[in-house]
Amino acid sequence: MDAKQLFNMLGPIQAKKGYQFNPDASMTMDLMEMLLVNKERYGHMACPCRLASGNYEMDRDIICPCAYREPDVAEYGSCFCGLYVDQRWIDGSIPHKVVPERRPPEKVLAGLGLE
Amino acid sequence: MSKDVKVFALSTCIHCKHCKEFLDERGQEYECVYVDKLTGDERKQVIDEIKKVNPSLSFPTVIVNGKVIVGFDKAEIVQALEE
C-alpha cells in the first residue's frame, strides 16, 4: 500500500467519525508516508510524532488514530501530529497552537523498558 | 553571537521536519538527534537527557543556548534565537 492508497482508504472511514485530514496536502501525505514507515518498522501504524516501542500492547494508545485524538481535537482542533483536524481548525476559528503531549511519559518509558 | 541549537527529533515526525526546515531557512546551524534511530545505551542516555529538560518526552525538543522549547513553537524559537 502506498500513501495515496492509505489516504483514500482512511479518508471516508474517519470522515464518518467526524474527523477530517489536515487541508495542508503535503503535510497529510507526509504523515501517510510516515504511518507506512512505522507500519513497516514496528508492524503497526504508531503515531509518527511519538517514540514508539514496537511492542503492540505498549504502543496501543498511540496507534493511529491514537487514544488522544478525541480530547486533543476537542481542545485544540487538531490531533497531536496534526493529521486530523476539525472545522474550527480549518476555518481558523480556533488558533493553531502546538498541541502538548497528553500521553503520560511513564507510558513512553515503560514501552522502552526504561521506567 | 552564534547560537548553540540542538533538536531532539524523530525521523518520522512532521513537526520535527518542519522545525528543521524552518531553522535551515534561517541559515541557523543546529545539531539534530533522531532518537528513534538510536539504540541501547546511547538511546537511554539521550532519553535521560531529554527527560531532564522536557519531562513529557515529546518531540521536537529544541534547545537554544540552554533555553528549552517543547514542540515546534515558531514564535518561541524565534524569540530564543534573537535574544
N, CA and C atoms of all chains as a GROMACS GRO file, in nm:
protein
  594
    1MET      N    1   0.084  -0.121   0.000
    1MET     CA    2   0.000   0.000   0.000
    1MET      C    3   0.087   0.125   0.000
    2ASP      N    4   0.051   0.225  -0.077
    2ASP     CA    5   0.128   0.349  -0.075
    2ASP      C    6   0.046   0.459  -0.006
    3ALA      N    7   0.108   0.577   0.005
    3ALA     CA    8   0.046   0.686   0.081
    3ALA      C    9  -0.090   0.724   0.023
    4LYS      N   10  -0.098   0.728  -0.109
    4LYS     CA   11  -0.225   0.768  -0.173
    4LYS      C   12  -0.335   0.666  -0.142
    5GLN      N   13  -0.298   0.538  -0.148
    5GLN     CA   14  -0.398   0.434  -0.120
    5GLN      C   15  -0.444   0.442   0.025
    6LEU      N   16  -0.348   0.466   0.115
    6LEU     CA   17  -0.383   0.478   0.258
    6LEU      C   18  -0.475   0.598   0.279
    7PHE      N   19  -0.440   0.707   0.213
    7PHE     CA   20  -0.520   0.830   0.222
    7PHE      C   21  -0.665   0.802   0.176
    8ASN      N   22  -0.676   0.736   0.061
    8ASN     CA   23  -0.810   0.709   0.006
    8ASN      C   24  -0.889   0.610   0.092
    9MET      N   25  -0.815   0.518   0.156
    9MET     CA   26  -0.882   0.419   0.241
    9MET      C   27  -0.930   0.483   0.371
   10LEU      N   28  -0.841   0.559   0.434
   10LEU     CA   29  -0.871   0.615   0.566
   10LEU      C   30  -0.973   0.729   0.561
   11GLY      N   31  -0.965   0.812   0.456
   11GLY     CA   32  -1.047   0.934   0.447
   11GLY      C   33  -1.194   0.912   0.479
   12PRO      N   34  -1.261   0.827   0.400
   12PRO     CA   35  -1.405   0.809   0.422
   12PRO      C   36  -1.437   0.751   0.560
   13ILE      N   37  -1.352   0.658   0.603
   13ILE     CA   38  -1.375   0.594   0.735
   13ILE      C   39  -1.372   0.697   0.846
   14GLN      N   40  -1.270   0.782   0.843
   14GLN     CA   41  -1.255   0.881   0.950
   14GLN      C   42  -1.353   0.996   0.936
   15ALA      N   43  -1.390   1.028   0.811
   15ALA     CA   44  -1.489   1.135   0.789
   15ALA      C   45  -1.621   1.097   0.855
   16LYS      N   46  -1.657   0.969   0.845
   16LYS     CA   47  -1.783   0.922   0.910
   16LYS      C   48  -1.776   0.946   1.060
   17LYS      N   49  -1.655   0.942   1.116
   17LYS     CA   50  -1.641   0.962   1.260
   17LYS      C   51  -1.625   1.110   1.294
   18GLY      N   52  -1.631   1.194   1.192
   18GLY     CA   53  -1.626   1.337   1.215
   18GLY      C   54  -1.487   1.397   1.213
   19TYR      N   55  -1.390   1.322   1.160
   19TYR     CA   56  -1.253   1.372   1.158
   19TYR      C   57  -1.207   1.396   1.015
   20GLN      N   58  -1.150   1.513   0.991
   20GLN     CA   59  -1.101   1.546   0.858
   20GLN      C   60  -0.949   1.548   0.859
   21PHE      N   61  -0.893   1.523   0.740
   21PHE     CA   62  -0.748   1.533   0.729
   21PHE      C   63  -0.708   1.680   0.727
   22ASN      N   64  -0.586   1.704   0.768
   22ASN     CA   65  -0.529   1.839   0.759
   22ASN      C   66  -0.536   1.885   0.613
   23PRO      N   67  -0.593   2.005   0.588
   23PRO     CA   68  -0.604   2.052   0.449
   23PRO      C   69  -0.467   2.076   0.383
   24ASP      N   70  -0.362   2.086   0.463
   24ASP     CA   71  -0.227   2.100   0.406
   24ASP      C   72  -0.189   1.965   0.345
   25ALA      N   73  -0.210   1.953   0.215
   25ALA     CA   74  -0.196   1.823   0.148
   25ALA      C   75  -0.057   1.765   0.164
   26SER      N   76   0.044   1.849   0.157
   26SER     CA   77   0.180   1.793   0.164
   26SER      C   78   0.206   1.738   0.303
   27MET      N   79   0.152   1.807   0.404
   27MET     CA   80   0.168   1.758   0.542
   27MET      C   81   0.094   1.625   0.559
   28THR      N   82  -0.028   1.620   0.509
   28THR     CA   83  -0.108   1.498   0.524
   28THR      C   84  -0.042   1.381   0.452
   29MET      N   85   0.008   1.407   0.332
   29MET     CA   86   0.071   1.296   0.258
   29MET      C   87   0.202   1.254   0.323
   30ASP      N   88   0.276   1.352   0.378
   30ASP     CA   89   0.397   1.317   0.454
   30ASP      C   90   0.361   1.223   0.569
   31LEU      N   91   0.252   1.259   0.638
   31LEU     CA   92   0.211   1.178   0.753
   31LEU      C   93   0.165   1.039   0.709
   32MET      N   94   0.100   1.030   0.594
   32MET     CA   95   0.062   0.898   0.541
   32MET      C   96   0.189   0.814   0.519
   33GLU      N   97   0.290   0.878   0.458
   33GLU     CA   98   0.417   0.808   0.434
   33GLU      C   99   0.477   0.758   0.565
   34MET      N  100   0.473   0.845   0.665
   34MET     CA  101   0.538   0.811   0.792
   34MET      C  102   0.461   0.702   0.867
   35LEU      N  103   0.329   0.700   0.850
   35LEU     CA  104   0.250   0.591   0.910
   35LEU      C  105   0.291   0.458   0.846
   36LEU      N  106   0.315   0.461   0.715
   36LEU     CA  107   0.357   0.339   0.646
   36LEU      C  108   0.498   0.299   0.686
   37VAL      N  109   0.585   0.400   0.711
   37VAL     CA  110   0.721   0.369   0.760
   37VAL      C  111   0.711   0.297   0.893
   38ASN      N  112   0.625   0.349   0.982
   38ASN     CA  113   0.612   0.285   1.113
   38ASN      C  114   0.544   0.149   1.104
   39LYS      N  115   0.452   0.134   1.010
   39LYS     CA  116   0.389   0.002   0.990
   39LYS      C  117   0.498  -0.099   0.951
   40GLU      N  118   0.586  -0.055   0.862
   40GLU     CA  119   0.696  -0.141   0.816
   40GLU      C  120   0.792  -0.169   0.932
   41ARG      N  121   0.823  -0.066   1.007
   41ARG     CA  122   0.924  -0.073   1.113
   41ARG      C  123   0.874  -0.149   1.235
   42TYR      N  124   0.752  -0.121   1.276
   42TYR     CA  125   0.701  -0.176   1.402
   42TYR      C  126   0.594  -0.284   1.384
   43GLY      N  127   0.534  -0.287   1.264
   43GLY     CA  128   0.424  -0.381   1.245
   43GLY      C  129   0.289  -0.318   1.274
   44HIS      N  130   0.291  -0.195   1.321
   44HIS     CA  131   0.164  -0.122   1.342
   44HIS      C  132   0.190   0.026   1.318
   45MET      N  133   0.080   0.098   1.288
   45MET     CA  134   0.095   0.238   1.249
   45MET      C  135   0.103   0.326   1.374
   46ALA      N  136   0.217   0.322   1.439
   46ALA     CA  137   0.237   0.408   1.556
   46ALA      C  138   0.241   0.554   1.510
   47CYS      N  139   0.196   0.641   1.599
   47CYS     CA  140   0.196   0.784   1.568
   47CYS      C  141   0.336   0.829   1.526
   48PRO      N  142   0.346   0.896   1.409
   48PRO     CA  143   0.478   0.935   1.359
   48PRO      C  144   0.550   1.036   1.449
   49CYS      N  145   0.474   1.102   1.535
   49CYS     CA  146   0.535   1.207   1.618
   49CYS      C  147   0.561   1.160   1.760
   50ARG      N  148   0.552   1.030   1.783
   50ARG     CA  149   0.580   0.978   1.917
   50ARG      C  150   0.682   0.866   1.909
   51LEU      N  151   0.761   0.851   2.013
   51LEU     CA  152   0.863   0.746   2.018
   51LEU      C  153   0.795   0.615   2.055
   52ALA      N  154   0.774   0.531   1.955
   52ALA     CA  155   0.705   0.403   1.978
   52ALA      C  156   0.805   0.299   2.027
   53SER      N  157   0.750   0.193   2.087
   53SER     CA  158   0.838   0.087   2.140
   53SER      C  159   0.849  -0.030   2.042
   54GLY      N  160   0.746  -0.044   1.958
   54GLY     CA  161   0.744  -0.160   1.868
   54GLY      C  162   0.665  -0.274   1.927
   55ASN      N  163   0.635  -0.264   2.057
   55ASN     CA  164   0.552  -0.364   2.124
   55ASN      C  165   0.406  -0.321   2.111
   56TYR      N  166   0.325  -0.407   2.043
   56TYR     CA  167   0.187  -0.367   2.010
   56TYR      C  168   0.110  -0.323   2.134
   57GLU      N  169   0.118  -0.405   2.240
   57GLU     CA  170   0.040  -0.374   2.361
   57GLU      C  171   0.083  -0.241   2.422
   58MET      N  172   0.214  -0.220   2.426
   58MET     CA  173   0.268  -0.097   2.488
   58MET      C  174   0.238   0.027   2.402
   59ASP      N  175   0.224   0.004   2.274
   59ASP     CA  176   0.201   0.118   2.182
   59ASP      C  177   0.053   0.137   2.150
   60ARG      N  178  -0.031   0.054   2.205
   60ARG     CA  179  -0.174   0.053   2.166
   60ARG      C  180  -0.236   0.192   2.168
   61ASP      N  181  -0.201   0.272   2.272
   61ASP     CA  182  -0.265   0.404   2.286
   61ASP      C  183  -0.214   0.504   2.182
   62ILE      N  184  -0.103   0.473   2.116
   62ILE     CA  185  -0.052   0.568   2.016
   62ILE      C  186  -0.058   0.511   1.875
   63ILE      N  187  -0.132   0.403   1.857
   63ILE     CA  188  -0.154   0.352   1.722
   63ILE      C  189  -0.261   0.440   1.658
   64CYS      N  190  -0.229   0.493   1.540
   64CYS     CA  191  -0.315   0.591   1.478
   64CYS      C  192  -0.446   0.529   1.429
   65PRO      N  193  -0.563   0.592   1.455
   65PRO     CA  194  -0.581   0.714   1.533
   65PRO      C  195  -0.561   0.688   1.682
   66CYS      N  196  -0.482   0.773   1.743
   66CYS     CA  197  -0.440   0.749   1.881
   66CYS      C  198  -0.553   0.774   1.980
   67ALA      N  199  -0.528   0.727   2.102
   67ALA     CA  200  -0.630   0.740   2.208
   67ALA      C  201  -0.648   0.887   2.248
   68TYR      N  202  -0.556   0.972   2.204
   68TYR     CA  203  -0.559   1.112   2.249
   68TYR      C  204  -0.620   1.204   2.145
   69ARG      N  205  -0.654   1.146   2.027
   69ARG     CA  206  -0.711   1.229   1.920
   69ARG      C  207  -0.836   1.302   1.966
   70GLU      N  208  -0.927   1.230   2.027
   70GLU     CA  209  -1.055   1.292   2.062
   70GLU      C  210  -1.038   1.411   2.156
   71PRO      N  211  -0.970   1.395   2.270
   71PRO     CA  212  -0.954   1.511   2.359
   71PRO      C  213  -0.869   1.621   2.296
   72ASP      N  214  -0.768   1.583   2.216
   72ASP     CA  215  -0.684   1.687   2.154
   72ASP      C  216  -0.761   1.768   2.051
   73VAL      N  217  -0.836   1.699   1.966
   73VAL     CA  218  -0.914   1.772   1.865
   73VAL      C  219  -1.021   1.857   1.933
   74ALA      N  220  -1.082   1.804   2.037
   74ALA     CA  221  -1.184   1.880   2.109
   74ALA      C  222  -1.123   2.008   2.168
   75GLU      N  223  -1.003   1.998   2.222
   75GLU     CA  224  -0.942   2.113   2.290
   75GLU      C  225  -0.867   2.206   2.193
   76TYR      N  226  -0.796   2.146   2.095
   76TYR     CA  227  -0.708   2.228   2.011
   76TYR      C  228  -0.750   2.233   1.864
   77GLY      N  229  -0.849   2.150   1.830
   77GLY     CA  230  -0.894   2.146   1.690
   77GLY      C  231  -0.805   2.061   1.603
   78SER      N  232  -0.702   2.002   1.666
   78SER     CA  233  -0.608   1.920   1.590
   78SER      C  234  -0.555   1.810   1.680
   79CYS      N  235  -0.519   1.696   1.619
   79CYS     CA  236  -0.455   1.592   1.699
   79CYS      C  237  -0.307   1.626   1.713
   80PHE      N  238  -0.238   1.547   1.793
   80PHE     CA  239  -0.100   1.579   1.830
   80PHE      C  240  -0.010   1.596   1.709
   81CYS      N  241  -0.025   1.504   1.611
   81CYS     CA  242   0.068   1.512   1.498
   81CYS      C  243   0.014   1.604   1.389
   82GLY      N  244  -0.114   1.642   1.400
   82GLY     CA  245  -0.167   1.737   1.302
   82GLY      C  246  -0.233   1.671   1.183
   83LEU      N  247  -0.249   1.541   1.187
   83LEU     CA  248  -0.312   1.471   1.075
   83LEU      C  249  -0.463   1.497   1.073
   84TYR      N  250  -0.525   1.487   1.190
   84TYR     CA  251  -0.670   1.506   1.197
   84TYR      C  252  -0.704   1.641   1.258
   85VAL      N  253  -0.795   1.712   1.192
   85VAL     CA  254  -0.835   1.845   1.239
   85VAL      C  255  -0.986   1.856   1.232
   86ASP      N  256  -1.042   1.955   1.300
   86ASP     CA  257  -1.186   1.977   1.289
   86ASP      C  258  -1.213   2.103   1.209
   87GLN      N  259  -1.342   2.139   1.191
   87GLN     CA  260  -1.380   2.251   1.105
   87GLN      C  261  -1.330   2.384   1.162
   88ARG      N  262  -1.329   2.392   1.297
   88ARG     CA  263  -1.284   2.519   1.358
   88ARG      C  264  -1.138   2.545   1.319
   89TRP      N  265  -1.061   2.437   1.317
   89TRP     CA  266  -0.918   2.450   1.283
   89TRP      C  267  -0.904   2.490   1.136
   90ILE      N  268  -0.989   2.429   1.053
   90ILE     CA  269  -0.981   2.456   0.908
   90ILE      C  270  -1.023   2.599   0.878
   91ASP      N  271  -1.132   2.647   0.943
   91ASP     CA  272  -1.175   2.784   0.906
   91ASP      C  273  -1.109   2.889   0.995
   92GLY      N  274  -1.018   2.846   1.081
   92GLY     CA  275  -0.939   2.943   1.158
   92GLY      C  276  -1.010   3.002   1.277
   93SER      N  277  -1.122   2.942   1.316
   93SER     CA  278  -1.194   3.000   1.431
   93SER      C  279  -1.134   2.951   1.562
   94ILE      N  280  -1.032   2.869   1.552
   94ILE     CA  281  -0.956   2.828   1.671
   94ILE      C  282  -0.808   2.850   1.638
   95PRO      N  283  -0.730   2.910   1.730
   95PRO     CA  284  -0.589   2.936   1.698
   95PRO      C  285  -0.512   2.806   1.676
   96HIS      N  286  -0.416   2.810   1.585
   96HIS     CA  287  -0.334   2.691   1.558
   96HIS      C  288  -0.219   2.688   1.659
   97LYS      N  289  -0.239   2.614   1.765
   97LYS     CA  290  -0.136   2.608   1.869
   97LYS      C  291  -0.060   2.476   1.862
   98VAL      N  292   0.059   2.473   1.922
   98VAL     CA  293   0.130   2.345   1.937
   98VAL      C  294   0.049   2.261   2.035
   99VAL      N  295   0.011   2.140   1.992
   99VAL     CA  296  -0.066   2.052   2.080
   99VAL      C  297   0.031   1.986   2.177
  100PRO      N  298   0.015   2.011   2.307
  100PRO     CA  299   0.107   1.948   2.403
  100PRO      C  300   0.083   1.798   2.413
  101GLU      N  301   0.184   1.726   2.454
  101GLU     CA  302   0.173   1.581   2.464
  101GLU      C  303   0.084   1.541   2.581
  102ARG      N  304  -0.024   1.470   2.551
  102ARG     CA  305  -0.121   1.429   2.653
  102ARG      C  306  -0.082   1.293   2.710
  103ARG      N  307   0.000   1.217   2.634
  103ARG     CA  308   0.034   1.084   2.678
  103ARG      C  309   0.126   1.090   2.800
  104PRO      N  310   0.096   1.013   2.905
  104PRO     CA  311   0.184   1.015   3.023
  104PRO      C  312   0.324   0.965   2.987
  105PRO      N  313   0.429   1.036   3.032
  105PRO     CA  314   0.565   0.993   2.998
  105PRO      C  315   0.596   0.852   3.050
  106GLU      N  316   0.527   0.813   3.158
  106GLU     CA  317   0.551   0.678   3.212
  106GLU      C  318   0.525   0.572   3.104
  107LYS      N  319   0.426   0.602   3.018
  107LYS     CA  320   0.394   0.504   2.912
  107LYS      C  321   0.507   0.497   2.811
  108VAL      N  322   0.568   0.613   2.782
  108VAL     CA  323   0.680   0.615   2.687
  108VAL      C  324   0.794   0.530   2.745
  109LEU      N  325   0.824   0.556   2.872
  109LEU     CA  326   0.938   0.488   2.936
  109LEU      C  327   0.910   0.338   2.952
  110ALA      N  328   0.786   0.306   2.990
  110ALA     CA  329   0.751   0.164   3.008
  110ALA      C  330   0.769   0.089   2.877
  111GLY      N  331   0.724   0.151   2.770
  111GLY     CA  332   0.735   0.087   2.639
  111GLY      C  333   0.879   0.057   2.603
  112LEU      N  334   0.967   0.146   2.645
  112LEU     CA  335   1.109   0.133   2.609
  112LEU      C  336   1.186   0.055   2.715
  113GLY      N  337   1.112   0.012   2.819
  113GLY     CA  338   1.178  -0.063   2.926
  113GLY      C  339   1.272   0.025   3.006
  114LEU      N  340   1.236   0.151   3.021
  114LEU     CA  341   1.324   0.246   3.089
  114LEU      C  342   1.257   0.311   3.209
  115GLU      N  343   1.160   0.240   3.270
  115GLU     CA  344   1.094   0.308   3.381
  115GLU      C  345   1.195   0.352   3.485
  116MET      N  346   2.615   3.707   1.799
  116MET     CA  347   2.676   3.592   1.867
  116MET      C  348   2.602   3.465   1.819
  117SER      N  349   2.681   3.357   1.776
  117SER     CA  350   2.613   3.241   1.721
  117SER      C  351   2.545   3.162   1.834
  118LYS      N  352   2.434   3.103   1.798
  118LYS     CA  353   2.355   3.031   1.898
  118LYS      C  354   2.385   2.882   1.889
  119ASP      N  355   2.383   2.820   2.006
  119ASP     CA  356   2.402   2.675   2.014
  119ASP      C  357   2.262   2.612   2.012
  120VAL      N  358   2.231   2.547   1.900
  120VAL     CA  359   2.094   2.492   1.885
  120VAL      C  360   2.099   2.340   1.870
  121LYS      N  361   2.016   2.273   1.950
  121LYS     CA  362   2.008   2.127   1.942
  121LYS      C  363   1.863   2.088   1.927
  122VAL      N  364   1.835   1.995   1.836
  122VAL     CA  365   1.697   1.950   1.814
  122VAL      C  366   1.692   1.799   1.838
  123PHE      N  367   1.616   1.761   1.941
  123PHE     CA  368   1.588   1.619   1.961
  123PHE      C  369   1.462   1.589   1.879
  124ALA      N  370   1.472   1.493   1.791
  124ALA     CA  371   1.364   1.472   1.694
  124ALA      C  372   1.341   1.324   1.670
  125LEU      N  373   1.236   1.298   1.593
  125LEU     CA  374   1.209   1.164   1.541
  125LEU      C  375   1.213   1.173   1.390
  126SER      N  376   1.267   1.071   1.326
  126SER     CA  377   1.282   1.079   1.180
  126SER      C  378   1.146   1.076   1.110
  127THR      N  379   1.042   1.033   1.180
  127THR     CA  380   0.909   1.026   1.118
  127THR      C  381   0.819   1.143   1.157
  128CYS      N  382   0.869   1.234   1.242
  128CYS     CA  383   0.782   1.338   1.297
  128CYS      C  384   0.775   1.459   1.205
  129ILE      N  385   0.653   1.494   1.167
  129ILE     CA  386   0.633   1.604   1.072
  129ILE      C  387   0.668   1.739   1.134
  130HIS      N  388   0.638   1.754   1.263
  130HIS     CA  389   0.670   1.882   1.329
  130HIS      C  390   0.822   1.898   1.338
  131CYS      N  391   0.891   1.787   1.361
  131CYS     CA  392   1.037   1.791   1.366
  131CYS      C  393   1.090   1.831   1.227
  132LYS      N  394   1.032   1.775   1.124
  132LYS     CA  395   1.075   1.808   0.987
  132LYS      C  396   1.053   1.956   0.959
  133HIS      N  397   0.937   2.006   0.993
  133HIS     CA  398   0.908   2.149   0.971
  133HIS      C  399   1.000   2.237   1.055
  134CYS      N  400   1.031   2.195   1.174
  134CYS     CA  401   1.120   2.272   1.261
  134CYS      C  402   1.258   2.280   1.198
  135LYS      N  403   1.306   2.172   1.147
  135LYS     CA  404   1.440   2.171   1.084
  135LYS      C  405   1.439   2.257   0.959
  136GLU      N  406   1.330   2.247   0.879
  136GLU     CA  407   1.320   2.329   0.758
  136GLU      C  408   1.322   2.478   0.795
  137PHE      N  409   1.254   2.510   0.904
  137PHE     CA  410   1.248   2.649   0.950
  137PHE      C  411   1.387   2.699   0.988
  138LEU      N  412   1.460   2.616   1.061
  138LEU     CA  413   1.597   2.656   1.101
  138LEU      C  414   1.687   2.665   0.978
  139ASP      N  415   1.671   2.572   0.886
  139ASP     CA  416   1.750   2.577   0.761
  139ASP      C  417   1.723   2.706   0.685
  140GLU      N  418   1.593   2.742   0.675
  140GLU     CA  419   1.557   2.865   0.601
  140GLU      C  420   1.623   2.988   0.664
  141ARG      N  421   1.640   2.982   0.798
  141ARG     CA  422   1.702   3.097   0.867
  141ARG      C  423   1.854   3.090   0.860
  142GLY      N  424   1.905   2.981   0.801
  142GLY     CA  425   2.051   2.964   0.796
  142GLY      C  426   2.109   2.936   0.933
  143GLN      N  427   2.023   2.884   1.019
  143GLN     CA  428   2.067   2.857   1.156
  143GLN      C  429   2.124   2.715   1.167
  144GLU      N  430   2.247   2.705   1.209
  144GLU     CA  431   2.306   2.573   1.227
  144GLU      C  432   2.250   2.507   1.353
  145TYR      N  433   2.243   2.376   1.353
  145TYR     CA  434   2.191   2.305   1.470
  145TYR      C  435   2.239   2.160   1.466
  146GLU      N  436   2.236   2.099   1.584
  146GLU     CA  437   2.265   1.956   1.591
  146GLU      C  438   2.131   1.885   1.602
  147CYS      N  439   2.110   1.784   1.519
  147CYS     CA  440   1.983   1.711   1.525
  147CYS      C  441   2.011   1.567   1.569
  148VAL      N  442   1.935   1.520   1.666
  148VAL     CA  443   1.949   1.381   1.713
  148VAL      C  444   1.816   1.309   1.687
  149TYR      N  445   1.817   1.211   1.600
  149TYR     CA  446   1.697   1.130   1.575
  149TYR      C  447   1.691   1.017   1.678
  150VAL      N  448   1.610   1.036   1.779
  150VAL     CA  449   1.608   0.943   1.892
  150VAL      C  450   1.555   0.807   1.849
  151ASP      N  451   1.467   0.805   1.751
  151ASP     CA  452   1.413   0.675   1.706
  151ASP      C  453   1.517   0.593   1.632
  152LYS      N  454   1.625   0.657   1.591
  152LYS     CA  455   1.731   0.585   1.521
  152LYS      C  456   1.840   0.534   1.617
  153LEU      N  457   1.832   0.577   1.742
  153LEU     CA  458   1.932   0.534   1.840
  153LEU      C  459   1.890   0.401   1.901
  154THR      N  460   1.988   0.332   1.955
  154THR     CA  461   1.955   0.205   2.024
  154THR      C  462   2.036   0.194   2.153
  155GLY      N  463   1.997   0.097   2.233
  155GLY     CA  464   2.075   0.060   2.350
  155GLY      C  465   2.106   0.174   2.445
  156ASP      N  466   2.231   0.173   2.495
  156ASP     CA  467   2.272   0.270   2.597
  156ASP      C  468   2.267   0.412   2.543
  157GLU      N  469   2.303   0.426   2.415
  157GLU     CA  470   2.302   0.561   2.358
  157GLU      C  471   2.162   0.621   2.364
  158ARG      N  472   2.062   0.538   2.330
  158ARG     CA  473   1.923   0.586   2.333
  158ARG      C  474   1.884   0.618   2.476
  159LYS      N  475   1.925   0.534   2.568
  159LYS     CA  476   1.888   0.554   2.709
  159LYS      C  477   1.946   0.684   2.760
  160GLN      N  478   2.073   0.710   2.725
  160GLN     CA  479   2.138   0.833   2.773
  160GLN      C  480   2.066   0.956   2.717
  161VAL      N  481   2.031   0.949   2.588
  161VAL     CA  482   1.966   1.066   2.526
  161VAL      C  483   1.828   1.087   2.587
  162ILE      N  484   1.756   0.978   2.612
  162ILE     CA  485   1.623   0.991   2.673
  162ILE      C  486   1.635   1.050   2.813
  163ASP      N  487   1.737   1.009   2.886
  163ASP     CA  488   1.759   1.068   3.020
  163ASP      C  489   1.786   1.218   3.007
  164GLU      N  490   1.864   1.255   2.905
  164GLU     CA  491   1.896   1.396   2.881
  164GLU      C  492   1.769   1.476   2.849
  165ILE      N  493   1.683   1.418   2.765
  165ILE     CA  494   1.560   1.488   2.728
  165ILE      C  495   1.468   1.500   2.849
  166LYS      N  496   1.459   1.390   2.924
  166LYS     CA  497   1.367   1.388   3.040
  166LYS      C  498   1.397   1.502   3.137
  167LYS      N  499   1.526   1.535   3.147
  167LYS     CA  500   1.566   1.642   3.241
  167LYS      C  501   1.508   1.776   3.198
  168VAL      N  502   1.499   1.798   3.068
  168VAL     CA  503   1.455   1.931   3.022
  168VAL      C  504   1.310   1.930   2.972
  169ASN      N  505   1.260   1.811   2.936
  169ASN     CA  506   1.122   1.801   2.887
  169ASN      C  507   1.062   1.671   2.939
  170PRO      N  508   1.009   1.676   3.061
  170PRO     CA  509   0.959   1.555   3.126
  170PRO      C  510   0.853   1.480   3.044
  171SER      N  511   0.785   1.550   2.952
  171SER     CA  512   0.680   1.478   2.875
  171SER      C  513   0.741   1.394   2.764
  172LEU      N  514   0.872   1.408   2.743
  172LEU     CA  515   0.943   1.324   2.644
  172LEU      C  516   0.880   1.336   2.506
  173SER      N  517   0.840   1.456   2.470
  173SER     CA  518   0.776   1.476   2.339
  173SER      C  519   0.879   1.534   2.242
  174PHE      N  520   0.837   1.534   2.112
  174PHE     CA  521   0.928   1.578   2.008
  174PHE      C  522   0.859   1.677   1.916
  175PRO      N  523   0.928   1.777   1.856
  175PRO     CA  524   1.067   1.802   1.884
  175PRO      C  525   1.086   1.869   2.021
  176THR      N  526   1.204   1.845   2.075
  176THR     CA  527   1.250   1.922   2.190
  176THR      C  528   1.369   2.003   2.139
  177VAL      N  529   1.354   2.135   2.144
  177VAL     CA  530   1.456   2.224   2.087
  177VAL      C  531   1.525   2.298   2.201
  178ILE      N  532   1.658   2.303   2.195
  178ILE     CA  533   1.732   2.375   2.299
  178ILE      C  534   1.817   2.482   2.233
  179VAL      N  535   1.791   2.607   2.267
  179VAL     CA  536   1.862   2.722   2.208
  179VAL      C  537   1.941   2.789   2.321
  180ASN      N  538   2.074   2.772   2.315
  180ASN     CA  539   2.158   2.829   2.423
  180ASN      C  540   2.103   2.795   2.560
  181GLY      N  541   2.063   2.668   2.577
  181GLY     CA  542   2.016   2.624   2.709
  181GLY      C  543   1.868   2.647   2.732
  182LYS      N  544   1.804   2.729   2.645
  182LYS     CA  545   1.659   2.752   2.664
  182LYS      C  546   1.584   2.640   2.592
  183VAL      N  547   1.486   2.581   2.661
  183VAL     CA  548   1.414   2.464   2.606
  183VAL      C  549   1.281   2.507   2.546
  184ILE      N  550   1.256   2.464   2.424
  184ILE     CA  551   1.127   2.488   2.359
  184ILE      C  552   1.069   2.351   2.324
  185VAL      N  553   0.949   2.325   2.378
  185VAL     CA  554   0.884   2.195   2.357
  185VAL      C  555   0.787   2.208   2.240
  186GLY      N  556   0.806   2.126   2.136
  186GLY     CA  557   0.721   2.134   2.019
  186GLY      C  558   0.772   2.239   1.923
  187PHE      N  559   0.720   2.235   1.798
  187PHE     CA  560   0.767   2.334   1.700
  187PHE      C  561   0.687   2.462   1.723
  188ASP      N  562   0.730   2.540   1.820
  188ASP     CA  563   0.666   2.668   1.851
  188ASP      C  564   0.752   2.778   1.789
  189LYS      N  565   0.712   2.818   1.668
  189LYS     CA  566   0.794   2.910   1.588
  189LYS      C  567   0.826   3.038   1.664
  190ALA      N  568   0.723   3.096   1.726
  190ALA     CA  569   0.742   3.225   1.795
  190ALA      C  570   0.845   3.210   1.907
  191GLU      N  571   0.832   3.103   1.984
  191GLU     CA  572   0.926   3.083   2.096
  191GLU      C  573   1.068   3.060   2.044
  192ILE      N  574   1.079   2.987   1.934
  192ILE     CA  575   1.211   2.958   1.879
  192ILE      C  576   1.275   3.088   1.829
  193VAL      N  577   1.197   3.168   1.758
  193VAL     CA  578   1.250   3.295   1.706
  193VAL      C  579   1.294   3.383   1.822
  194GLN      N  580   1.212   3.388   1.925
  194GLN     CA  581   1.246   3.473   2.040
  194GLN      C  582   1.378   3.426   2.102
  195ALA      N  583   1.394   3.296   2.116
  195ALA     CA  584   1.517   3.242   2.177
  195ALA      C  585   1.638   3.269   2.087
  196LEU      N  586   1.618   3.262   1.956
  196LEU     CA  587   1.728   3.285   1.862
  196LEU      C  588   1.770   3.431   1.861
  197GLU      N  589   1.671   3.518   1.889
  197GLU     CA  590   1.700   3.662   1.874
  197GLU      C  591   1.733   3.730   2.007
  198GLU      N  592   1.734   3.651   2.115
  198GLU     CA  593   1.764   3.711   2.247
  198GLU      C  594   1.911   3.752   2.255
   0.00000   0.00000   0.00000
